[in-house]
Amino acid sequence: MSFKKVGIFIISRINSKRLPKKATLKVGKDNLIEFLYKRLKLCFDNNQIVICTNSLRGKEFYKSISQRYKIKIFFGENTNVLKRIIKCMEKYNFRNFARVTGDNPLTDPFALKSLINNHLKNKNDYTFTSSLPSGLRAEVFSLTALKKAEKNIIDHNSTEYLTFYFKRKDYFKTEDVKFKKFFFNEPNYSISIDYLKDYVLLKNLLKKNNNRYNISRKLISFFLKNNTKPIKLINEVPLKTYKYDVSFKGDKKKILNISKQQLV
């Protein structure tokens, strides 16, 4: 199967709690979703790229982007993100998809292409990388694995935390694709847009670079090293907290071992 038959889903919602309406924030002439789309276009065709969002708010905003760039769009479940993704895959006939979040406008399309090729070659359920800074990473899932998860999930409204379910080698065939690091603690840095300070950091990075969409990982990583502090990597996360329950039916363990990394 060609990587061109893998869906690239931009998972986004307008009602962000930590940074309200962040999808609409501008970096130069582009909002964050437009910027992410133009970066993905370096490696992927329009017929692969889908804006996958909920149906509560921001319909006109997302529709305008879909129409402007002639890309697919899907409105689905608000809290049951897994159901939204599965329905989107079925509508557009994708057997595998890459999850790219609107929080990560600097997602590395070249790294993502490698993830997809590994995913297809090795027939993985789930393919990811822990060797890039957070904000440059993406994940690849098979529809078969998503449907398997759907049958065994206890709280479907916790599937916003989809990554947690798939960091489990006892349930899925997973692969952590390794990329050569430019310095030893490169994965400890982040350019994911969660708060206002992250947005300001992104704007400062782009001000220093004329080649905005094709800005290299090396340049991004060294900018982060010189302008931010590293984040402490974690070994374990609980399967259940007051925010979520990412347990499967019949689970006996309470802790998920993720082998020292940041989550996407």
C-alpha positions as MATLAB code, in Angstrom:
seq = 'MSFKKVGIFIISRINSKRLPKKATLKVGKDNLIEFLYKRLKLCFDNNQIVICTNSLRGKEFYKSISQRYKIKIFFGENTNVLKRIIKCMEKYNFRNFARVTGDNPLTDPFALKSLINNHLKNKNDYTFTSSLPSGLRAEVFSLTALKKAEKNIIDHNSTEYLTFYFKRKDYFKTEDVKFKKFFFNEPNYSISIDYLKDYVLLKNLLKKNNNRYNISRKLISFFLKNNTKPIKLINEVPLKTYKYDVSFKGDKKKILNISKQQLV';
ca = [
       0.000    0.000    0.000;
       1.338    3.426   -0.961;
       1.734    6.099    1.676;
      -0.441    8.204   -0.632;
      -3.384    6.069    0.471;
      -2.887    6.979    4.122;
      -5.088    9.756    5.491;
      -3.414   12.743    7.123;
      -5.962   14.005    9.649;
      -5.591   17.452   11.170;
      -7.305   16.942   14.534;
      -8.440   20.316   15.778;
     -11.178   22.060   17.707;
     -11.967   25.730   18.126;
     -12.877   25.537   21.828;
      -9.419   25.064   23.335;
      -9.447   25.576   27.114;
      -5.829   26.571   27.751;
      -5.493   28.972   24.809;
      -8.965   29.911   23.530;
      -9.458   29.898   19.742;
      -5.787   29.083   19.211;
      -6.504   27.486   15.823;
      -7.393   30.975   14.565;
      -4.198   32.632   15.831;
      -2.037   34.130   13.106;
       1.598   33.530   12.235;
       2.178   36.017    9.478;
      -0.642   35.724    6.932;
      -1.660   32.218    8.043;
      -3.651   30.968   10.989;
      -2.135   27.928   12.726;
      -4.225   25.410   10.751;
      -3.291   27.005    7.430;
       0.368   27.017    8.399;
       0.205   23.331    9.354;
      -1.553   22.493    6.087;
       1.107   24.281    4.015;
       3.837   22.420    5.878;
       2.140   19.057    5.291;
       1.830   19.895    1.593;
       5.608   19.547    1.288;
       5.123   15.757    1.348;
       1.431   14.956    0.993;
      -1.305   15.370   -1.594;
      -4.526   17.265   -1.036;
      -6.590   14.107   -1.385;
      -4.865   12.696    1.719;
      -5.339   15.695    4.000;
      -8.546   15.961    6.051;
      -9.566   18.492    8.697;
     -11.188   16.291   11.328;
     -13.048   18.337   13.920;
     -16.202   18.335   16.031;
     -19.572   19.767   15.143;
     -20.013   22.105   18.116;
     -18.171   25.324   17.251;
     -16.057   26.823   14.531;
     -17.790   25.225   11.551;
     -17.487   28.314    9.383;
     -13.810   28.757   10.281;
     -12.906   25.198    9.287;
     -15.164   25.228    6.231;
     -13.435   28.366    4.962;
     -10.038   26.620    5.142;
     -11.421   23.504    3.450;
     -12.867   25.560    0.618;
      -9.839   27.831    0.231;
      -7.367   24.963   -0.139;
      -9.747   22.353   -1.596;
      -9.170   19.779    1.127;
     -11.582   17.360    2.759;
     -13.347   18.126    6.026;
     -15.231   15.991    8.544;
     -17.428   17.088   11.450;
     -17.984   14.428   14.088;
     -18.250   13.601   17.764;
     -17.096   16.183   20.293;
     -15.766   14.130   23.232;
     -15.581   10.676   21.621;
     -12.576   11.459   19.448;
     -12.018    7.806   18.529;
     -15.505    7.495   17.051;
     -14.978   10.723   15.120;
     -11.741    9.379   13.619;
     -13.185    5.971   12.721;
     -16.203    7.540   11.014;
     -13.906    9.903    9.115;
     -11.705    7.011    7.952;
     -14.735    5.042    6.809;
     -16.217    8.016    4.959;
     -13.026    8.641    2.990;
     -11.994    4.976    2.701;
      -8.690    5.108    4.591;
      -7.312    1.932    6.177;
      -4.548    3.847    7.990;
      -4.283    7.420    9.157;
      -1.725    9.821   10.626;
      -2.847   11.897   13.590;
      -1.573   15.462   13.331;
      -2.939   17.847   15.932;
      -3.668   21.522   15.454;
      -1.463   22.134   18.508;
       1.564   21.183   16.409;
       1.848   23.505   13.377;
       5.546   22.568   13.037;
       4.852   18.839   12.608;
       7.755   17.500   10.534;
       6.277   16.180    7.253;
       9.496   14.395    6.264;
       9.632   12.517    9.564;
       5.945   11.707    9.182;
       6.585   10.252    5.737;
       9.188    7.923    7.298;
       6.738    6.912   10.021;
       4.116    6.034    7.428;
       6.535    4.006    5.320;
       7.632    2.034    8.406;
       4.024    1.575    9.469;
       3.015    0.102    6.119;
       6.161   -1.954    5.586;
       5.995   -3.599    9.013;
       2.177   -3.823    9.126;
       2.028   -2.036   12.463;
      -1.035   -1.174   14.486;
       0.600    1.970   15.781;
       3.764    3.804   14.739;
       5.307    6.782   16.506;
       8.623    8.381   17.391;
      10.065    9.468   20.714;
      13.270   10.924   19.242;
      11.970   14.320   18.062;
      10.972   17.372   20.087;
       7.319   17.446   21.065;
       5.452   19.505   18.495;
       7.298   17.968   15.551;
       5.926   14.458   16.032;
       2.897   12.656   14.672;
       1.446    9.145   15.018;
       0.133    6.559   12.564;
      -2.716    4.129   13.331;
      -4.429    1.306   11.488;
      -8.224    1.211   11.275;
      -8.166   -2.405   12.462;
      -6.363   -1.421   15.671;
      -8.678    1.538   16.271;
     -11.731   -0.710   16.024;
     -10.107   -3.240   18.353;
      -9.514   -0.455   20.864;
     -13.077    0.821   20.482;
     -14.464   -2.551   21.593;
     -12.307   -2.648   24.738;
     -12.295    0.956   25.928;
     -14.159    1.700   29.158;
     -14.599    5.470   28.815;
     -15.008    6.553   25.197;
     -15.052   10.195   26.270;
     -11.395    9.825   27.301;
     -10.255    9.081   23.736;
      -8.922   12.620   23.427;
      -5.961   10.892   25.114;
      -5.702    8.402   22.250;
      -1.940    8.031   22.563;
      -2.278    6.496   26.036;
      -4.256    3.543   24.710;
      -1.687    2.690   22.068;
       1.496    2.852   24.163;
       0.759   -0.742   25.110;
       2.705   -3.515   23.432;
       0.542   -6.147   25.141;
      -2.426   -5.018   23.011;
      -0.928   -3.726   19.782;
       1.980   -4.138   17.396;
       3.809   -0.852   17.913;
       7.014    0.657   16.589;
       9.029    3.606   17.873;
      10.892    4.897   14.806;
      14.281    6.338   15.724;
      15.687    9.450   14.084;
      19.275   10.612   14.473;
      19.516   13.272   17.164;
      21.362   16.546   16.676;
      22.161   16.651   20.416;
      21.636   14.144   23.198;
      18.515   15.595   24.869;
      16.767   16.887   21.750;
      13.508   14.999   22.581;
      13.277   16.917   25.876;
      12.282   20.133   24.080;
       8.839   21.229   22.938;
       7.249   23.576   20.414;
       3.679   22.356   20.903;
       1.262   25.291   21.194;
      -0.544   24.920   24.518;
      -0.192   28.345   26.090;
       0.344   31.958   25.014;
       4.095   31.703   25.702;
       4.309   28.818   23.193;
       2.580   30.921   20.534;
       5.013   33.792   21.158;
       7.923   31.340   20.898;
       6.638   30.079   17.538;
       6.301   33.614   16.179;
       9.847   34.451   17.280;
      11.168   31.331   15.576;
       9.431   32.126   12.300;
      10.597   35.757   12.349;
      14.164   34.522   12.106;
      13.542   32.293    9.073;
      12.456   33.227    5.575;
      11.728   29.639    4.514;
       8.719   29.437    6.824;
       7.030   26.194    5.716;
      10.161   24.190    4.938;
      12.018   25.147    8.095;
      14.266   22.237    9.039;
      14.154   20.102   12.162;
      17.793   20.945   12.847;
      17.085   24.654   12.858;
      13.972   24.224   15.036;
      15.764   21.979   17.513;
      18.721   24.302   17.990;
      16.406   27.290   18.316;
      14.588   25.463   21.133;
      17.869   24.511   22.769;
      19.049   28.130   22.732;
      15.759   29.742   23.761;
      13.922   27.326   26.059;
      14.562   24.869   28.851;
      14.314   21.092   28.425;
      11.291   19.256   29.774;
      11.744   16.348   32.137;
      10.859   13.057   30.455;
       8.506   10.675   32.234;
       8.584    6.904   32.670;
       5.023    6.203   33.697;
       1.518    7.636   33.525;
      -1.542    6.485   35.475;
      -4.291    4.798   33.484;
      -6.957    6.621   35.463;
      -7.047   10.154   36.896;
      -9.746   12.744   37.609;
      -9.296   13.929   33.980;
      -9.508   10.618   32.129;
      -9.776    6.829   32.274;
      -7.705    5.144   29.555;
      -8.161    1.628   30.885;
      -9.294   -1.314   28.798;
     -11.919   -3.784   29.965;
     -10.354   -6.336   32.288;
      -7.287   -4.197   33.049;
      -5.540   -5.080   36.281;
      -2.614   -2.688   36.083;
      -2.931    0.954   37.078;
       0.244    2.397   35.566;
       1.312    2.664   31.926;
       5.056    2.357   31.312;
       6.075    4.583   28.400;
       9.866    4.165   28.648;
      11.106    7.710   29.298;
       9.552   10.014   26.749;
       7.252   12.921   26.175;
       3.854   12.103   24.812;
       2.806   13.581   21.467;
];
